[in-house]
């Protein structure tokens, strides 16, 4: 099935559903797997593409913009259809809540985001949100009453700073509220536009025990699952990231009159280092990645030997200590290159995001939910950042990956097959039911 024919957008208003005629019954461990309504989920994924569609399969829905606001209203309508009561917190997160049977238990949380990068894809974010809503709706329609309350969440502004999830983790600072985002609005202005409260956004952090557990479904954004013909990725953790600004200083001189053996060419040194970054990261055992993503040479004239080069260095791994080991090795290589080229290297660290392992119990729960549906699984890290990374600061988290065709993400060509959409949603539904039967008080 071609991604452009994934479905047809349905026109017309979406009315609120009537209350379920099914009597509630407690969750039983011996219950057979409950399936989702696949056509309904796929229809909703089609419907939300109306907001910010670029016309070529892509989505341009930056946080706080008009398309984001319209999509948020759509999700609130869908939440009400599912029997959830939506509200908006100070960070602009939409929280759709359903009560639990046992008083005093913290909620089980599930969801993701609906904002996009400029000219992004249609599955990154909305899949996790609408699958969580679908899971809650199927529980209601089947008359299954959970012990814990359910809290289905749309995190605000994931793509440009994870503002919503970081606020719940107490990580948002007042100083960043005046930063301009991809939509052209500052975070402060954006929060006001979506019903948040910038004066209180730094005060809504949750503590450990406030949420029983959190689940997030997401396209893999890589090609491992689709390449190995696997159904479900059981995420072991979200990688940590460290970034440095690297400045290489040589000597600018005339490109025509300076002999090759008398040059201190900063760009030559940079080229050797970039190649070393790639080779060393590949040669070490493990799944670490290292990248030089931006580079500039000065003075930047065709007839002048570059006297200074500035570039970035980013290293990612599940273990922060492994990141440091890779960096130490690359620093030694830089010293060798500097001596060979007559240049100097300076490294300035400017960014750290700590790795976030998923909860071992949730890994087992996700894996069992997949196997009970005869779906193949692979335990794997997430190389990209997600809202779960912030929620892990105060609650156990689990993540479910489904295949991305071609490994393409943040692009109009991003595509997840309809059967994988349904598989992922059913694993979330099964995992929520299993998590509801667990004691999370010691988490």
SULLINVEN-V916503 format. One record per backbone hydrogen bond with DSSP energy under -0.5 kcal/mol. CO is the residue of the C=O (numbers start at 1). NH is the residue of the N-H. E is the energy in kcal/mol with one decimal. If there is no record, write none. Layout:
# SULLINVEN-V916503
[[CO;NH;E] [CO;NH;E]]
This chain:
# SULLINVEN-V916503
[[2;5;-1.6] [3;6;-1.3] [13;15;-0.7] [25;145;-2.9] [28;31;-1.7] [36;38;-1.2] [37;41;-2.3] [38;42;-2.7] [39;43;-2.3] [40;44;-2.2] [41;45;-2.1] [42;46;-1.9] [43;47;-2.7] [44;48;-2.2] [45;49;-0.5] [46;49;-1.0] [47;50;-1.6] [48;51;-1.4] [50;52;-1.0] [52;60;-3.4] [58;54;-2.1] [59;61;-0.5] [59;120;-3.0] [61;116;-2.5] [62;65;-1.7] [65;69;-2.2] [66;70;-2.3] [67;71;-2.4] [68;72;-2.3] [69;73;-1.7] [70;74;-1.9] [71;75;-2.3] [72;76;-2.1] [73;77;-1.9] [74;78;-2.2] [75;79;-2.8] [76;80;-2.0] [77;81;-1.9] [78;82;-1.6] [79;84;-2.6] [80;83;-1.6] [84;86;-0.7] [85;97;-1.8] [87;95;-2.9] [89;92;-2.0] [90;197;-2.4] [93;89;-2.0] [93;95;-0.6] [94;96;-0.6] [94;154;-2.5] [95;87;-1.3] [95;97;-0.7] [96;152;-3.1] [97;85;-2.2] [98;150;-2.5] [101;103;-0.6] [102;105;-1.2] [107;109;-0.5] [107;212;-2.4] [107;213;-0.7] [108;151;-2.6] [109;215;-1.9] [110;153;-2.5] [112;155;-3.2] [117;61;-0.5] [117;120;-1.2] [120;59;-2.1] [123;125;-0.8] [123;127;-1.8] [124;126;-0.6] [125;128;-0.6] [125;129;-1.7] [126;130;-3.0] [127;131;-2.0] [128;132;-1.3] [129;133;-2.2] [130;134;-2.3] [131;135;-2.3] [132;136;-2.2] [133;137;-2.4] [134;138;-2.6] [135;139;-2.0] [136;140;-1.9] [137;141;-2.8] [138;142;-2.2] [139;144;-2.8] [140;143;-1.3] [143;25;-3.2] [143;145;-0.6] [144;146;-0.6] [145;27;-1.0] [146;101;-2.6] [147;102;-1.8] [149;108;-2.9] [150;98;-2.3] [151;110;-1.8] [151;153;-0.5] [152;96;-3.6] [153;112;-1.4] [153;155;-0.6] [154;94;-2.0] [155;114;-0.5] [156;164;-2.5] [157;163;-1.9] [158;161;-1.1] [158;162;-1.2] [162;166;-2.3] [163;167;-2.0] [164;168;-1.4] [165;169;-1.3] [166;171;-3.2] [166;172;-0.6] [167;170;-1.4] [168;206;-3.5] [173;176;-0.9] [174;177;-1.2] [175;178;-0.6] [176;179;-1.8] [177;188;-3.0] [179;187;-1.5] [181;184;-1.9] [185;181;-2.7] [186;190;-3.1] [187;191;-2.7] [188;192;-1.6] [189;193;-1.8] [190;194;-1.6] [191;196;-3.2] [192;195;-0.8] [197;200;-1.9] [197;201;-1.0] [200;203;-2.4] [201;204;-0.7] [207;210;-2.4] [210;107;-0.7] [212;396;-0.5] [213;109;-2.9] [214;398;-2.2] [215;111;-1.6] [216;400;-2.5] [218;402;-1.4] [222;404;-0.7] [223;227;-1.7] [224;228;-1.8] [225;230;-2.7] [226;229;-0.7] [231;403;-0.5] [232;234;-0.5] [232;378;-1.4] [233;235;-0.8] [233;401;-2.7] [234;380;-2.0] [236;358;-2.2] [237;382;-2.7] [238;356;-2.5] [240;317;-1.4] [241;353;-2.7] [242;315;-2.3] [243;350;-2.2] [243;351;-1.2] [244;246;-0.6] [244;313;-1.9] [245;348;-2.5] [246;248;-0.5] [246;311;-2.5] [247;249;-0.5] [247;346;-2.1] [248;250;-0.5] [248;309;-2.3] [249;344;-1.9] [253;305;-3.0] [254;258;-1.2] [257;259;-0.7] [259;262;-1.8] [260;263;-0.9] [264;251;-2.6] [264;266;-0.7] [265;269;-1.8] [266;270;-2.2] [267;271;-2.6] [268;272;-2.2] [269;273;-2.0] [270;274;-2.8] [271;275;-2.0] [272;276;-2.0] [273;277;-2.7] [274;278;-1.8] [275;279;-2.5] [276;280;-3.0] [277;281;-1.9] [278;282;-1.6] [279;283;-2.0] [280;284;-1.4] [289;316;-2.6] [291;293;-0.6] [291;314;-2.6] [294;312;-1.9] [296;310;-2.4] [298;307;-1.8] [298;308;-1.7] [301;304;-1.4] [303;255;-2.3] [305;253;-0.6] [306;266;-2.2] [307;250;-3.4] [308;298;-2.8] [309;248;-3.1] [310;296;-2.4] [311;246;-3.6] [313;244;-2.5] [314;291;-2.7] [315;242;-2.0] [316;289;-2.0] [317;240;-3.0] [318;320;-0.6] [319;323;-1.6] [320;324;-1.8] [321;325;-1.8] [322;326;-2.4] [323;327;-2.4] [324;328;-2.5] [325;329;-2.0] [326;330;-2.3] [327;331;-2.5] [328;332;-1.7] [329;333;-1.9] [330;334;-2.4] [331;335;-1.9] [332;336;-1.8] [333;337;-2.4] [334;338;-2.7] [335;339;-1.9] [336;340;-1.8] [337;341;-1.8] [338;342;-1.3] [338;343;-1.7] [344;249;-2.6] [346;247;-2.7] [347;349;-0.5] [348;245;-3.0] [351;243;-2.2] [353;241;-2.8] [356;238;-2.2] [359;363;-2.1] [360;364;-2.0] [361;365;-2.2] [362;366;-2.9] [363;367;-2.5] [364;368;-2.6] [365;369;-2.3] [366;370;-2.0] [367;371;-2.5] [368;372;-2.4] [370;373;-1.3] [370;375;-2.2] [371;374;-2.0] [376;232;-2.2] [378;234;-2.9] [380;236;-3.0] [380;237;-0.5] [381;383;-0.6] [382;239;-2.4] [386;389;-1.6] [386;390;-0.5] [387;390;-1.3] [387;391;-1.9] [388;392;-2.0] [390;393;-1.9] [391;394;-2.0] [391;395;-1.5] [394;209;-0.8] [396;214;-2.2] [397;359;-2.8] [398;216;-1.7] [399;235;-1.8] [400;218;-2.4] [401;233;-2.5] [402;220;-2.6] [403;405;-0.5] [404;407;-2.4] [405;408;-1.3] [411;414;-2.0] [415;405;-2.7] [417;420;-0.7] [417;421;-2.1] [418;422;-2.0] [419;423;-2.3] [420;424;-2.5] [421;425;-2.0] [422;426;-2.5] [423;427;-2.0] [424;428;-2.1] [425;429;-2.5] [426;430;-2.6] [427;431;-2.8] [428;432;-2.6] [429;433;-1.9] [430;434;-2.2] [431;435;-3.0] [432;436;-1.9] [433;437;-0.7] [434;437;-0.9] [435;438;-1.5] [438;440;-0.7] [440;443;-1.8]]
